[in-house]
Each structure stands twice: as structure tokens, then as C-alpha cells.
Amino acid sequence: MSGGRFNYANDSLCEEIFGWNLHPDYGEKGFSKSAEARKINPLKDAELSEMVYDMFCVLHSFDWCASGDTGEETYISDVSRFKKKWLKVTAEQRYKRQIDLQLEECRNDLYRIFGVEENE
């Protein structure tokens, strides 16, 4: 690895904001951690915290692409994933997604609290 075009500054900032256990990455490996970013919620707004973390994943992807560590197709795919999730939806669709995510988190918490298996 070359150290990235930004010398890992974007990754360090992400870890500073979200904690050292949440590292941005490219592809599904990075974006799959969005739910964790929501739970950490350093910006005191779950949707904004998730969006910022996803943007750090895009920056990470660009950083590695620009330094030659990954191919441009990976970066283009990550940009597409970010835009599809955050920019190509209406406000109403975003709100519905946030409600559904909050309900899912609540349901999972209640299952855990009461010791109920999700598939029962």
C-alpha cells in the first residue's frame, strides 16, 4: 500500500469522529457498517451520522483509487452506491427509511431484552 493519496487523513478523521473501532472501507465491507455508525451517532442525528460515515467510505475509496491501490471501477461503484442511497430518493422515501430502521432497532432491542428469538 502506498499510504493513500491523502496519507490516511480521511480515515483518521473518520476514526476520530466515530471511534477507533469503526474504520471506513470501500465496497460492501465499508458500507455494511452504516448501522454501527447510526448507533454510535456522534452527530446526535442518526441519519446524518450514517450519511457522514458513508461519505467517509466514498473518500476512502477515492483515496485508494487515486493512489493506485484499487481500480477505478471500485470507486465508481462506491459513488453509485452512495448516490443511490442518499441522493436519488425523495425526502419522503428517506423519512420512511429512517422510520423503518428505528422500528427495526427497537424490535431487535426488545427481542434482546425479553430473550425472544427473532424467528420464533
Residue pairs with C-beta under 8 A, 6 or more apart in sequence:
1 69
2 67
2 68
2 69
3 67
4 10
4 11
4 63
4 64
4 66
4 67
4 69
5 62
5 63
5 66
5 67
6 59
6 63
8 63
10 24
10 56
10 59
10 60
10 63
11 23
11 24
11 56
11 60
11 63
13 56
14 22
14 23
14 24
14 53
14 56
14 60
15 22
15 23
17 42
17 52
18 37
18 40
18 42
18 49
18 53
19 40
19 42
22 33
22 36
22 37
22 40
22 53
24 30
24 53
24 56
24 57
24 59
24 60
25 33
25 57
25 60
26 57
26 60
26 61
26 64
26 70
26 74
26 75
26 78
27 61
27 74
27 77
27 78
30 57
30 60
30 61
30 78
31 54
31 57
31 78
31 81
31 82
31 85
33 53
34 50
34 53
34 54
35 50
35 101
37 49
37 50
37 52
37 53
37 54
38 46
38 47
38 49
38 50
38 101
38 105
39 105
40 49
41 49
42 49
43 49
43 52
46 98
46 101
46 102
47 94
47 98
51 86
54 82
54 85
54 86
55 82
57 78
57 82
58 78
58 79
58 82
61 70
61 74
61 75
61 78
61 79
62 75
64 70
64 74
64 75
65 71
65 72
65 74
65 75
86 94
89 97
108 118
110 116
111 117
111 118
